[in-house]
Structure formats: structure tokens, C-alpha cells
Amino acid sequence: MGRPTSRRAQAEDEALIEAFLHMMRAERGASPHTIAAYAADLRDISGFISARRKSFHSCAREDLEAYFAASAASGLASNSAARKLSCLKRFTKFLLAEGHCGDDPARLIDGAKAKRSLPMTLSIAEVDCLLDAAHEATALADESGRRRALRLACLLELLYATGLRVSELVSLPRSALRGDRMMLTVKGKGGRERILPLNQKARDALDKYLAAQPQLALPGHEPKWLFPSWGEGGHFTRQKFARDLKAIAARVGIDEERLSPHVLRHAFASHLLDRGVDLRVLQTLLGHADISTTQIYTHVMEDRLRQTVFDFHPLSAGAAPPKAV
């Protein structure tokens, strides 16, 4: 029958990709963002191997290695290459398990490890400045702006109190609040549910926000979302939250490039670890499926352990701890 044409090879691949994406949605609970990223990566690889008149049914390890070599030559970053390879390996394992191929051509491919940079974060003093400025804005705003100011103050307090992902925060359903408002019930990535405690400042900010939003405070008549909006999604958007956050940063003299909702999530994690919270507990709070994701914050623990040794070891008296390298 001969090798397939480029067009036929891509058509074969598209059916396999769709089957894989369906499995990821139905069985793994993958988010729309993850599905879109997998689809883009796999279709890019398919386009390359189909030009060789190969499909995922028939390609060999050499074809896939040629793709990564060509991508590297065109300037693909190592982090992006590592992501694409991870996606490809998951896909080819699926094909093998489903009987679509007799071997896994990606099994032995080695790629560059993703460079894991230290997360950008803020000091406790900087977070305090942000929160103070947000609360001051609620007192200074006129009647029309006060609800928006209270919403921003509430969002900031909740984010720093819980370490939520910004997408989880802005899309909190009204039902996430328990009656006593001591806890939040959050459904995160992969549909995994976790319960997060709220500190007193977060509860106070939440009470003030709800009291200023009559439609939210009235039992039995609440809208679906805790932070509703007229937008297409029905809730406040992360883009709008990020813009409001940068405006607060400019007001208190924090470089806007250093600040985003995700930086406050990093601050939450770093500040807890700095005070001795167990890494497994932090993993649960952050909603990480794998402890290796949480380990990006271990630089905080290393700094604390180094300082402890130089503070208390009898031969270290008067010596300054070496800087981390």
C-alpha cells in the first residue's frame, strides 16, 4: 500500500489526537487550558512527521528526535521542549495502551530538562503595604467605587490567606463558603477538591464585601459566583484582577513587573515555609497533585536550615552564614 500522503497522515493523526484529548477530559479531568496546550503541541509534531509521509501510527524514534532537533535549531526554549516531550510521551503511551501502535517510539527519547527558576515573590512588609493600601481605598472611595474597592480588598485577603490559583479565586462559586465562613471549599485542577481555612482578616474582608453586595448577602437568593460580573464567564476575570493589582502596586511603590496574582500565591507558600510549615501540608494547601511541584519552594527551607546551623552550632559563633549559590 506504500507510505501515506502527507494529507492522509495528518488526517490519521487528527483522529488519534482527538481520541487522546477525549480521554484526558473524561478520565483525567484535564482543564480546557491543558487540553488546548496538548492539542497544539501534538498537531505541531504531527505536521512535522506528516511532511515525512509518516503518521503517529508509523513514525519511528528517529522521526520524533528529528522534530526536537529541528525545534532546537529554530530556537525553541528548553522549557518548551521539555513540555512538548512530556505531552508526546503521555500521548504515545496512550496509543500503545489502546493498541494503535506496536511500540512506543517516544519511550527512549531524552530531552532537555525544564529549567525551574525560583518563583518571584514579595516580602511580608510588601504584602502588608498592598493590603493596607487596598483597605485604605475602600475608606476613600465614593459610593459608586466602594463596592469595587471592597471586592479588590477581599480578593487580595483571600488570595494571600489561601494561596489559591487566580483562576480558582475569581471563579469561586457562592457555595464555596461554609456557613461560618471559617473555610473555603475549592475544586481545583483535575476536579480535586480541597478545604482551605480562612484567617480573621480574610473573613473580615469577606464580611464587608458581602454586606456591600445585597444580592450576595441574602440567603437563598445568591448568584452562582462569589465575585459575579457582567462578563461572558459570569464572574470577575483574572485579567481585570491583575490590572487592579498593578494599580495598587504603583500606588505603594512596588514595581508592577514584580507583581501578579500568581506572585501573591508564591508569597503565601514562601512565607508559610519560612515559618516551618511541612512541605506535604503546603502541597495540600496549594492543590499540587505531585510533591515535586511544591519542591520549587525548598530554597526557602534551605535558607532557614542554613541560618539555623550558623545560629546554634557551637563552632559557628560569630560567623556569617554563606550565601546560597
C-alpha positions as CSV (number, residue, x, y, z in Angstrom):
1,M,0.0,0.0,0.0
2,G,3.0,2.3,0.5
3,R,3.5,5.2,2.7
4,P,0.6,7.6,3.3
5,T,0.4,11.0,1.7
6,S,1.1,14.0,3.9
7,R,-2.6,14.9,4.0
8,R,-3.7,11.4,4.8
9,A,-1.1,11.1,7.5
10,Q,-2.4,14.2,9.2
11,A,-6.0,13.0,9.0
12,E,-5.0,9.8,10.7
13,D,-3.2,11.7,13.4
14,E,-6.1,14.0,14.0
15,A,-8.3,11.1,14.8
16,L,-5.8,9.8,17.3
17,I,-5.2,13.2,18.9
18,E,-9.0,13.7,19.3
19,A,-9.3,10.3,21.0
20,F,-6.4,11.2,23.4
21,L,-7.9,14.6,24.2
22,H,-11.3,12.9,24.9
23,M,-9.6,10.5,27.3
24,M,-7.8,13.4,29.1
25,R,-11.1,15.3,29.5
26,A,-13.2,12.3,30.6
27,E,-10.8,10.3,32.6
28,R,-8.2,12.7,33.9
29,G,-10.4,15.8,34.3
30,A,-7.9,18.0,32.3
31,S,-8.7,21.7,32.2
32,P,-9.6,23.4,28.9
33,H,-6.2,25.2,29.1
34,T,-4.3,21.9,29.4
35,I,-6.4,20.3,26.5
36,A,-5.6,23.3,24.3
37,A,-1.9,23.1,25.0
38,Y,-1.8,19.3,24.3
39,A,-3.7,19.8,21.1
40,A,-1.3,22.5,19.8
41,D,1.8,20.5,20.7
42,L,0.6,17.3,19.2
43,R,-0.6,18.9,16.0
44,D,2.7,20.7,15.6
45,I,4.6,17.4,15.9
46,S,2.1,15.8,13.5
47,G,2.7,18.5,10.9
48,F,6.5,17.7,11.1
49,I,6.2,14.0,10.7
50,S,3.5,14.1,8.1
51,A,5.9,16.1,5.9
52,R,8.0,12.9,6.0
53,R,4.9,11.0,5.0
54,K,4.6,9.4,8.4
55,S,1.8,9.3,10.9
56,F,1.8,8.5,14.6
57,H,0.9,5.0,13.5
58,S,4.1,4.6,11.6
59,C,6.7,7.0,12.9
60,A,9.9,5.9,14.5
61,R,12.0,7.2,17.3
62,E,14.3,8.9,14.7
63,D,11.4,10.9,13.2
64,L,10.5,12.3,16.6
65,E,14.1,13.0,17.5
66,A,14.4,14.9,14.2
67,Y,11.4,17.0,15.2
68,F,13.1,18.0,18.5
69,A,16.4,18.7,16.8
70,A,14.7,20.9,14.3
71,S,12.8,22.7,17.0
72,A,16.0,23.3,19.0
73,A,17.7,24.7,15.9
74,S,14.8,27.1,15.4
75,G,15.3,28.5,18.9
76,L,12.7,26.5,20.9
77,A,13.4,27.1,24.6
78,S,14.4,24.1,26.8
79,N,11.3,24.6,29.0
80,S,9.0,24.4,25.9
81,A,10.9,21.4,24.5
82,A,10.5,19.6,27.9
83,R,6.8,20.4,27.9
84,K,6.3,19.1,24.3
85,L,8.2,15.9,25.1
86,S,6.2,15.3,28.2
87,C,3.0,15.7,26.2
88,L,4.3,13.4,23.4
89,K,5.3,10.6,25.9
90,R,1.9,10.7,27.5
91,F,0.3,10.5,24.1
92,T,2.4,7.6,22.8
93,K,1.8,5.6,26.0
94,F,-1.9,6.1,25.3
95,L,-1.6,4.9,21.7
96,L,0.3,1.8,22.9
97,A,-2.2,1.0,25.6
98,E,-5.1,1.4,23.1
99,G,-3.4,-0.8,20.5
100,H,-2.9,2.0,17.9
101,C,0.8,1.1,17.6
102,G,3.0,-1.8,18.4
103,D,5.8,0.1,20.1
104,D,6.3,3.4,21.9
105,P,8.6,5.5,19.7
106,A,9.0,8.2,22.3
107,R,9.9,5.9,25.2
108,L,13.7,6.3,24.9
109,I,13.9,9.9,23.8
110,D,15.8,12.1,26.2
111,G,15.2,15.8,26.2
112,A,16.5,18.9,28.0
113,K,15.2,19.2,31.5
114,A,13.0,22.2,32.0
115,K,14.8,24.9,33.8
116,R,12.9,25.6,37.0
117,S,13.6,29.1,38.1
118,L,12.9,30.3,41.6
119,P,9.4,31.8,41.9
120,M,9.2,35.6,42.2
121,T,7.8,36.6,45.5
122,L,7.2,39.5,47.9
123,S,8.4,40.2,51.4
124,I,5.9,40.2,54.3
125,A,6.3,44.0,54.5
126,E,5.4,44.4,50.8
127,V,2.3,42.3,51.2
128,D,1.3,44.3,54.2
129,C,1.7,47.5,52.2
130,L,-0.5,46.1,49.4
131,L,-3.3,45.0,51.8
132,D,-3.2,48.3,53.7
133,A,-3.5,50.3,50.5
134,A,-6.4,48.1,49.4
135,H,-8.3,48.7,52.7
136,E,-7.5,52.4,52.6
137,A,-9.0,52.6,49.2
138,T,-12.3,51.3,50.5
139,A,-12.5,54.1,53.0
140,L,-11.6,56.8,50.5
141,A,-13.8,55.7,47.6
142,D,-17.1,57.3,46.8
143,E,-20.3,55.3,46.9
144,S,-20.0,54.1,43.3
145,G,-16.4,53.0,43.7
146,R,-16.7,51.5,47.2
147,R,-18.1,48.1,46.1
148,R,-15.3,47.7,43.6
149,A,-12.7,48.7,46.3
150,L,-14.2,46.2,48.8
151,R,-14.1,43.5,46.1
152,L,-10.4,44.1,45.5
153,A,-9.6,44.1,49.2
154,C,-11.5,40.9,49.6
155,L,-9.8,39.2,46.7
156,L,-6.3,40.2,48.0
157,E,-7.0,39.0,51.5
158,L,-8.4,35.7,50.2
159,L,-5.5,35.2,47.9
160,Y,-2.8,35.8,50.5
161,A,-4.8,33.8,53.1
162,T,-5.2,30.7,50.9
163,G,-2.7,30.7,48.1
164,L,-5.4,30.0,45.6
165,R,-4.6,29.9,41.9
166,V,-6.1,33.1,40.4
167,S,-8.4,31.1,38.2
168,E,-9.7,29.3,41.2
169,L,-10.2,32.6,43.2
170,V,-12.1,34.6,40.6
171,S,-14.4,31.7,39.7
172,L,-15.3,30.7,43.3
173,P,-18.9,29.7,43.4
174,R,-21.1,31.2,46.2
175,S,-21.4,27.7,47.5
176,A,-17.7,27.6,48.3
177,L,-18.4,29.5,51.5
178,R,-19.4,27.5,54.6
179,G,-22.0,28.9,56.9
180,D,-19.4,30.1,59.5
181,R,-17.1,31.3,56.8
182,M,-14.2,29.6,58.5
183,M,-13.3,27.5,55.5
184,L,-13.5,27.6,51.7
185,T,-14.2,24.5,49.7
186,V,-12.3,24.7,46.4
187,K,-12.4,22.5,43.3
188,G,-9.0,22.7,41.6
189,K,-7.2,21.1,38.8
190,G,-8.4,17.7,37.7
191,G,-11.6,18.2,39.8
192,R,-9.7,17.7,43.0
193,E,-11.4,19.2,46.0
194,R,-9.6,20.8,49.0
195,I,-10.7,22.7,52.0
196,L,-8.8,25.9,53.0
197,P,-9.0,27.7,56.3
198,L,-9.6,31.5,56.3
199,N,-7.8,33.7,58.8
200,Q,-9.7,36.5,60.6
201,K,-8.5,39.3,58.2
202,A,-9.8,37.3,55.2
203,R,-13.2,36.7,57.0
204,D,-13.5,40.4,57.9
205,A,-12.8,41.5,54.4
206,L,-15.3,38.9,53.1
207,D,-18.0,40.1,55.5
208,K,-17.5,43.7,54.4
209,Y,-17.6,42.8,50.8
210,L,-20.8,40.7,51.1
211,A,-22.5,43.3,53.2
212,A,-21.9,45.8,50.4
213,Q,-23.4,43.4,47.8
214,P,-27.0,42.9,48.9
215,Q,-27.6,40.2,46.2
216,L,-24.7,38.2,47.7
217,A,-25.7,38.5,51.3
218,L,-29.3,37.5,51.0
219,P,-29.7,33.8,51.8
220,G,-31.4,31.8,49.2
221,H,-31.1,34.4,46.5
222,E,-27.4,34.4,45.8
223,P,-26.0,34.4,42.3
224,K,-23.8,31.4,41.2
225,W,-20.5,33.2,41.7
226,L,-18.9,34.8,44.7
227,F,-17.5,37.5,42.5
228,P,-20.1,37.9,39.8
229,S,-19.6,40.1,36.7
230,W,-21.5,41.0,33.6
231,G,-18.7,39.4,31.5
232,E,-19.1,36.3,29.3
233,G,-17.9,33.9,32.1
234,G,-20.4,35.4,34.6
235,H,-17.6,36.1,37.1
236,F,-14.8,38.6,37.7
237,T,-11.9,37.9,35.3
238,R,-8.3,37.2,36.2
239,Q,-7.2,39.8,33.7
240,K,-9.2,42.6,35.4
241,F,-7.9,41.4,38.8
242,A,-4.3,41.6,37.5
243,R,-4.8,45.2,36.2
244,D,-6.4,46.3,39.6
245,L,-3.4,44.7,41.4
246,K,-0.9,46.5,39.3
247,A,-2.7,49.8,40.0
248,I,-2.4,49.1,43.8
249,A,1.3,48.2,43.3
250,A,2.0,51.6,41.6
251,R,0.3,53.4,44.4
252,V,2.6,51.8,47.1
253,G,5.8,51.9,45.0
254,I,6.2,48.2,44.1
255,D,7.5,47.6,40.6
256,E,4.5,46.4,38.5
257,E,6.7,43.9,36.7
258,R,7.2,42.1,40.1
259,L,3.6,41.7,40.9
260,S,0.8,39.5,39.6
261,P,-1.8,37.3,41.4
262,H,0.5,34.4,41.0
263,V,3.3,36.2,42.8
264,L,0.9,36.5,45.8
265,R,0.4,32.7,45.6
266,H,4.2,32.3,45.8
267,A,4.3,34.7,48.7
268,F,1.7,32.7,50.6
269,A,3.8,29.5,50.0
270,S,7.2,31.0,50.8
271,H,6.0,32.8,54.0
272,L,4.4,29.6,55.3
273,L,7.5,27.5,54.6
274,D,9.7,30.2,56.2
275,R,7.7,29.6,59.4
276,G,8.2,25.9,59.4
277,V,5.1,24.5,57.6
278,D,5.6,21.0,56.4
279,L,6.1,20.6,52.6
280,R,3.3,18.0,52.5
281,V,0.9,20.3,54.2
282,L,1.8,23.1,51.7
283,Q,1.3,20.7,48.8
284,T,-2.3,20.1,50.1
285,L,-3.0,23.8,50.5
286,L,-1.7,24.7,47.1
287,G,-3.6,21.8,45.4
288,H,-0.5,20.3,43.8
289,A,-1.0,16.7,42.6
290,D,2.7,16.0,42.8
291,I,5.1,16.9,45.7
292,S,7.8,17.7,43.1
293,T,5.8,20.8,42.0
294,T,5.8,22.1,45.6
295,Q,9.5,21.5,45.9
296,I,10.2,24.6,43.9
297,Y,9.8,26.4,47.2
298,T,12.5,24.4,49.1
299,H,15.0,27.3,48.6
300,V,13.2,28.9,51.5
301,M,13.7,25.8,53.7
302,E,17.4,25.7,52.7
303,D,17.9,29.3,53.7
304,R,16.2,28.6,57.1
305,L,18.2,25.5,57.7
306,R,21.5,27.2,56.8
307,Q,20.7,30.1,59.2
308,T,19.7,27.6,62.0
309,V,23.1,25.9,61.8
310,F,25.0,29.1,61.9
311,D,22.9,30.4,64.7
312,F,23.2,27.4,67.0
313,H,26.2,25.2,66.0
314,P,28.9,25.7,68.7
315,L,31.6,26.2,66.1
316,S,29.7,28.8,64.1
317,A,29.6,31.5,66.8
318,G,30.1,34.9,65.3
319,A,30.4,33.6,61.7
320,A,28.1,34.8,59.0
321,P,26.3,32.0,57.0
322,P,27.5,31.7,53.5
323,K,25.2,32.9,50.7
324,A,23.2,30.4,48.8
325,V,24.7,29.5,45.3
